[in-house]
Amino acid sequence: MKGIVKKVITFTAAVATVFGLSACGSSGGAKNSSEKTIGFVAVGPEGGFRTANENDLKAAFKKAGFKLIYSPTQNNDQQKQIQAFNKFVNDEVDAIILSATEDSGWDASLEKAAKAEIPVFTVDRNIDIKSDAAKKAIASHIGPSNEWAGEQAAEFVNKNFPDGANGFILEGPAGLSVVKDRQTGWDKKVAKNVKVLESQSANWSTDEAKTVTEGLLDKYKADNPQFIFAQNDEMGLGAAQAVDAAGLKGKVKIITIDGTKAALQAAVDGDLSYVIEYNPIFGEVTAKTVKDYLAGKKVEKDIVIDSKTFTAEDAKAALDAGTRAY
């Protein structure tokens, strides 16, 4: 069926060209038969990382000559993502890019994609797949390593508090692979004499993180908290507001993940102590991987995007260079 539809489109384009129905010549009107259509099941508005990542992906696929159909969700609504994914399968797109809000619940949709021979490329977040039939749909995963990011946070605390320390972890929404993986990385590297007094979700939100941190600082005042590991920049910035209001700026070290300009500036200003980049700029790599796969070339199953870490000095140098895209 897929092949028949494409032949009809090609024939229609040819007829339109012959009879001069395209008002804009080769750049308008009928669709180029060589153009591939890619469905992008996206997360949508969520913060600085997400905006930079999705804009970069959209720009890269356009530059590569693809027709990218962008379908964001809202408030991490997985059901909306599943609906968009299944519609892309029914519409017989050439490939699907999946940036999942949750790491489970995708098997049935992936089985449909595999049956329709539509390759799926997961980006940013990994997903947990149980079914062997569903696994066949995944062509490649592309993104930075969340475990690596968590490891960097733990190693910073170990280095700065060799005699041990107490602190908090601000987590993203429960159920996301990114939250689990960043915690796994932390757990792998954190020293035994470092104690997490409490972990709470602040849902990636600056305002929620400020409120949560205020409560934790008050609750554990007697335990002398010395660090806060916030799993994204926005929560770290909220924590910094609470720390400053409590008169603890400079006494409580705050570590964040993402590497947005706002976080780097906060590091320069002394509000954050360490910023771990989770590099969102991998649109070009993703578009090339999809193009290669559709051309019949072999692609890597797991493509890890390199990221950096920033002290205050590193952050100032990066900002002064004026080359950061997010």
VOZALO-751678 format. One record per residue (C-alpha): x, y, z; residue in three letters; residue number from 1. Coordinates in nm, 3 decimals. Layout:
N
         u         v         w   type   seq
         X         Y         Z    ALA   NUM
...
This chain:
326
         u         v         w   type   seq
     0.000     0.000     0.000    MET     1
     0.280     0.240     0.091    LYS     2
     0.443     0.206    -0.248    GLY     3
     0.111     0.258    -0.430    ILE     4
     0.047     0.584    -0.244    VAL     5
     0.390     0.717    -0.335    LYS     6
     0.339     0.628    -0.703    LYS     7
     0.009     0.818    -0.705    VAL     8
     0.179     1.124    -0.552    ILE     9
     0.455     1.107    -0.813    THR    10
     0.204     1.079    -1.098    PHE    11
     0.003     1.372    -0.965    THR    12
     0.317     1.583    -0.939    ALA    13
     0.408     1.500    -1.297    ALA    14
     0.063     1.597    -1.425    VAL    15
     0.072     1.923    -1.232    ALA    16
     0.407     2.011    -1.384    THR    17
     0.294     1.939    -1.741    VAL    18
    -0.016     2.154    -1.715    PHE    19
     0.153     2.437    -1.529    GLY    20
    -0.053     2.400    -1.214    LEU    21
     0.237     2.480    -0.984    SER    22
     0.230     2.854    -0.923    ALA    23
     0.586     2.870    -0.790    CYS    24
     0.775     2.642    -1.028    GLY    25
     1.003     2.379    -0.871    SER    26
     0.988     2.534    -0.524    SER    27
     0.611     2.522    -0.475    GLY    28
     0.294     2.334    -0.555    GLY    29
     0.341     1.960    -0.598    ALA    30
     0.552     1.757    -0.358    LYS    31
     0.892     1.637    -0.472    ASN    32
     0.864     1.258    -0.499    SER    33
     1.210     1.218    -0.343    SER    34
     1.114     1.406    -0.026    GLU    35
     1.086     1.184     0.279    LYS    36
     0.827     1.253     0.548    THR    37
     0.938     1.217     0.909    ILE    38
     0.703     1.222     1.207    GLY    39
     0.843     1.389     1.519    PHE    40
     0.669     1.281     1.841    VAL    41
     0.800     1.558     2.065    ALA    42
     0.780     1.666     2.428    VAL    43
     0.709     2.032     2.356    GLY    44
     0.756     2.331     2.592    PRO    45
     0.947     2.226     2.903    GLU    46
     1.249     2.451     2.953    GLY    47
     1.565     2.583     2.793    GLY    48
     1.704     2.244     2.699    PHE    49
     1.384     2.128     2.531    ARG    50
     1.340     2.447     2.328    THR    51
     1.698     2.435     2.202    ALA    52
     1.680     2.063     2.128    ASN    53
     1.356     2.066     1.935    GLU    54
     1.443     2.380     1.739    ASN    55
     1.777     2.226     1.644    ASP    56
     1.612     1.902     1.529    LEU    57
     1.352     2.089     1.320    LYS    58
     1.618     2.307     1.155    ALA    59
     1.848     2.012     1.082    ALA    60
     1.578     1.801     0.917    PHE    61
     1.466     2.095     0.704    LYS    62
     1.825     2.156     0.595    LYS    63
     1.863     1.786     0.512    ALA    64
     1.565     1.801     0.275    GLY    65
     1.310     1.615     0.487    PHE    66
     0.950     1.708     0.550    LYS    67
     0.933     1.696     0.931    LEU    68
     0.589     1.691     1.092    ILE    69
     0.624     1.823     1.447    TYR    70
     0.376     1.690     1.704    SER    71
     0.442     1.817     2.060    PRO    72
     0.245     1.718     2.367    THR    73
     0.163     1.924     2.676    GLN    74
     0.228     1.861     3.046    ASN    75
     0.412     1.536     2.970    ASN    76
     0.088     1.379     2.840    ASP    77
     0.199     1.037     2.718    GLN    78
    -0.141     0.948     2.575    GLN    79
    -0.120     1.244     2.337    LYS    80
     0.223     1.119     2.232    GLN    81
     0.092     0.768     2.171    ILE    82
    -0.195     0.907     1.963    GLN    83
     0.048     1.112     1.753    ALA    84
     0.279     0.812     1.710    PHE    85
    -0.004     0.583     1.596    ASN    86
    -0.130     0.847     1.353    LYS    87
     0.216     0.869     1.198    PHE    88
     0.212     0.491     1.153    VAL    89
    -0.135     0.505     0.993    ASN    90
    -0.021     0.789     0.767    ASP    91
     0.272     0.571     0.653    GLU    92
     0.547     0.824     0.717    VAL    93
     0.900     0.719     0.620    ASP    94
     1.038     0.729     0.976    ALA    95
     0.945     0.844     1.327    ILE    96
     1.154     1.046     1.573    ILE    97
     1.044     0.974     1.930    LEU    98
     1.133     1.194     2.229    SER    99
     0.927     1.013     2.492    ALA   100
     0.772     1.172     2.801    THR   101
     0.778     0.832     2.977    GLU   102
     1.004     0.533     2.933    ASP   103
     0.738     0.259     2.939    SER   104
     0.408     0.193     2.764    GLY   105
     0.543     0.205     2.408    TRP   106
     0.544    -0.164     2.312    ASP   107
     0.207    -0.177     2.133    ALA   108
     0.281     0.133     1.924    SER   109
     0.631     0.012     1.837    LEU   110
     0.492    -0.324     1.728    GLU   111
     0.262    -0.140     1.487    LYS   112
     0.558     0.056     1.350    ALA   113
     0.763    -0.262     1.309    ALA   114
     0.478    -0.433     1.123    LYS   115
     0.446    -0.131     0.894    ALA   116
     0.826    -0.132     0.842    GLU   117
     0.858     0.224     0.970    ILE   118
     1.191     0.277     1.153    PRO   119
     1.183     0.461     1.485    VAL   120
     1.470     0.676     1.616    PHE   121
     1.455     0.756     1.987    THR   122
     1.623     1.083     2.085    VAL   123
     1.727     1.225     2.423    ASP   124
     1.548     0.975     2.648    ARG   125
     1.575     0.599     2.629    ASN   126
     1.262     0.385     2.658    ILE   127
     1.207     0.050     2.827    ASP   128
     1.083    -0.206     2.573    ILE   129
     0.966    -0.551     2.680    LYS   130
     0.846    -0.703     2.351    SER   131
     1.095    -0.846     2.101    ASP   132
     0.857    -0.747     1.822    ALA   133
     0.860    -0.386     1.945    ALA   134
     1.239    -0.379     1.969    LYS   135
     1.257    -0.448     1.595    LYS   136
     1.116    -0.101     1.525    ALA   137
     1.407     0.085     1.690    ILE   138
     1.675     0.177     1.439    ALA   139
     1.890     0.390     1.671    SER   140
     1.900     0.595     1.990    HIS   141
     2.066     0.938     1.977    ILE   142
     2.138     1.163     2.274    GLY   143
     2.373     1.256     2.558    PRO   144
     2.424     1.020     2.852    SER   145
     2.206     1.090     3.153    ASN   146
     2.405     0.845     3.365    GLU   147
     2.724     1.034     3.282    TRP   148
     2.560     1.358     3.394    ALA   149
     2.460     1.204     3.727    GLY   150
     2.811     1.068     3.773    GLU   151
     2.961     1.416     3.723    GLN   152
     2.734     1.558     3.993    ALA   153
     2.842     1.290     4.241    ALA   154
     3.210     1.332     4.162    GLU   155
     3.187     1.709     4.215    PHE   156
     3.037     1.655     4.561    VAL   157
     3.296     1.388     4.645    ASN   158
     3.579     1.620     4.546    LYS   159
     3.447     1.924     4.729    ASN   160
     3.349     1.737     5.046    PHE   161
     3.615     1.469     5.102    PRO   162
     3.511     1.442     5.468    ASP   163
     3.145     1.390     5.378    GLY   164
     2.842     1.615     5.348    ALA   165
     2.464     1.631     5.381    ASN   166
     2.236     1.755     5.107    GLY   167
     1.926     1.720     4.890    PHE   168
     1.834     1.600     4.544    ILE   169
     1.568     1.779     4.339    LEU   170
     1.427     1.533     4.085    GLU   171
     1.226     1.564     3.768    GLY   172
     0.879     1.407     3.726    PRO   173
     0.852     1.047     3.843    ALA   174
     0.852     0.776     3.576    GLY   175
     1.091     0.936     3.331    LEU   176
     1.399     0.746     3.219    SER   177
     1.601     1.069     3.242    VAL   178
     1.522     1.093     3.615    VAL   179
     1.611     0.728     3.677    LYS   180
     1.930     0.744     3.471    ASP   181
     2.060     1.062     3.636    ARG   182
     1.992     0.903     3.975    GLN   183
     2.167     0.583     3.865    THR   184
     2.475     0.779     3.765    GLY   185
     2.476     0.959     4.100    TRP   186
     2.437     0.632     4.292    ASP   187
     2.724     0.471     4.102    LYS   188
     2.979     0.739     4.196    LYS   189
     2.871     0.909     4.517    VAL   190
     3.095     0.849     4.819    ALA   191
     2.964     0.655     5.118    LYS   192
     3.015     0.952     5.348    ASN   193
     2.784     1.173     5.138    VAL   194
     2.430     1.164     5.278    LYS   195
     2.118     1.261     5.085    VAL   196
     1.882     1.386     5.355    LEU   197
     1.584     1.381     5.118    GLU   198
     1.496     1.362     4.748    SER   199
     1.189     1.541     4.618    GLN   200
     1.044     1.607     4.275    SER   201
     1.008     1.970     4.169    ALA   202
     0.884     1.873     3.820    ASN   203
     1.161     2.060     3.632    TRP   204
     1.007     2.388     3.762    SER   205
     1.192     2.690     3.902    THR   206
     0.897     2.798     4.116    ASP   207
     0.835     2.449     4.254    GLU   208
     1.205     2.403     4.327    ALA   209
     1.214     2.729     4.522    LYS   210
     0.918     2.619     4.735    THR   211
     1.052     2.265     4.786    VAL   212
     1.399     2.390     4.877    THR   213
     1.261     2.641     5.127    GLU   214
     1.083     2.357     5.303    GLY   215
     1.386     2.127     5.300    LEU   216
     1.622     2.395     5.432    LEU   217
     1.385     2.463     5.719    ASP   218
     1.321     2.093     5.792    LYS   219
     1.688     1.996     5.797    TYR   220
     1.840     2.314     5.939    LYS   221
     2.006     2.121     6.222    ALA   222
     2.173     1.882     5.973    ASP   223
     2.376     2.160     5.810    ASN   224
     2.295     2.086     5.443    PRO   225
     2.594     2.163     5.221    GLN   226
     2.485     2.067     4.870    PHE   227
     2.183     2.047     4.643    ILE   228
     2.187     1.834     4.330    PHE   229
     1.914     1.961     4.099    ALA   230
     1.847     1.734     3.802    GLN   231
     1.794     2.029     3.568    ASN   232
     1.892     2.397     3.546    ASP   233
     1.546     2.539     3.610    GLU   234
     1.516     2.357     3.943    MET   235
     1.870     2.459     4.034    GLY   236
     1.785     2.824     3.973    LEU   237
     1.479     2.791     4.198    GLY   238
     1.692     2.626     4.467    ALA   239
     1.940     2.914     4.440    ALA   240
     1.663     3.163     4.511    GLN   241
     1.570     2.974     4.828    ALA   242
     1.931     2.939     4.937    VAL   243
     1.993     3.310     4.886    ASP   244
     1.677     3.402     5.080    ALA   245
     1.794     3.182     5.367    ALA   246
     2.129     3.365     5.379    GLY   247
     2.317     3.052     5.268    LEU   248
     2.457     3.167     4.934    LYS   249
     2.811     3.035     4.902    GLY   250
     2.758     2.794     5.191    LYS   251
     2.536     2.546     5.002    VAL   252
     2.681     2.427     4.672    LYS   253
     2.424     2.377     4.396    ILE   254
     2.487     2.143     4.105    ILE   255
     2.260     2.139     3.798    THR   256
     2.225     1.958     3.468    ILE   257
     2.154     2.101     3.119    ASP   258
     2.393     2.389     3.057    GLY   259
     2.159     2.670     2.950    THR   260
     2.287     3.026     2.927    LYS   261
     2.085     3.121     3.235    ALA   262
     2.257     2.849     3.438    ALA   263
     2.602     2.946     3.313    LEU   264
     2.536     3.307     3.407    GLN   265
     2.417     3.192     3.750    ALA   266
     2.746     3.005     3.791    ALA   267
     2.938     3.321     3.701    VAL   268
     2.730     3.512     3.957    ASP   269
     2.801     3.256     4.227    GLY   270
     2.443     3.128     4.255    ASP   271
     2.531     2.786     4.112    LEU   272
     2.852     2.596     4.184    SER   273
     2.871     2.347     3.897    TYR   274
     2.677     2.312     3.573    VAL   275
     2.677     1.985     3.381    ILE   276
     2.587     2.016     3.018    GLU   277
     2.330     1.784     2.865    TYR   278
     2.402     1.884     2.508    ASN   279
     2.079     1.946     2.312    PRO   280
     2.248     2.019     1.979    ILE   281
     2.234     1.690     1.793    PHE   282
     1.986     1.762     1.515    GLY   283
     2.247     1.728     1.240    GLU   284
     2.362     1.390     1.374    VAL   285
     2.002     1.270     1.397    THR   286
     1.909     1.385     1.045    ALA   287
     2.221     1.219     0.901    LYS   288
     2.146     0.895     1.087    THR   289
     1.792     0.888     0.952    VAL   290
     1.907     0.969     0.598    LYS   291
     2.173     0.699     0.608    ASP   292
     1.929     0.439     0.740    TYR   293
     1.667     0.518     0.477    LEU   294
     1.940     0.492     0.213    ALA   295
     2.014     0.138     0.326    GLY   296
     2.332     0.215     0.517    LYS   297
     2.421     0.064     0.854    LYS   298
     2.385     0.300     1.152    VAL   299
     2.497     0.271     1.514    GLU   300
     2.235     0.146     1.759    LYS   301
     2.342     0.390     2.030    ASP   302
     2.494     0.728     1.942    ILE   303
     2.617     0.918     2.249    VAL   304
     2.643     1.297     2.216    ILE   305
     2.939     1.453     2.396    ASP   306
     2.873     1.705     2.673    SER   307
     3.085     1.928     2.900    LYS   308
     3.099     2.051     3.260    THR   309
     3.131     2.412     3.377    PHE   310
     3.283     2.577     3.679    THR   311
     3.231     2.952     3.717    ALA   312
     3.547     3.018     3.513    GLU   313
     3.443     2.774     3.241    ASP   314
     3.097     2.929     3.228    ALA   315
     3.237     3.282     3.187    LYS   316
     3.463     3.167     2.903    ALA   317
     3.172     2.995     2.727    ALA   318
     2.946     3.298     2.759    LEU   319
     3.218     3.539     2.650    ASP   320
     3.277     3.329     2.338    ALA   321
     2.918     3.400     2.233    GLY   322
     2.879     3.073     2.047    THR   323
     2.628     2.886     2.264    ARG   324
     2.295     2.818     2.100    ALA   325
     2.095     2.777     2.420    TYR   326
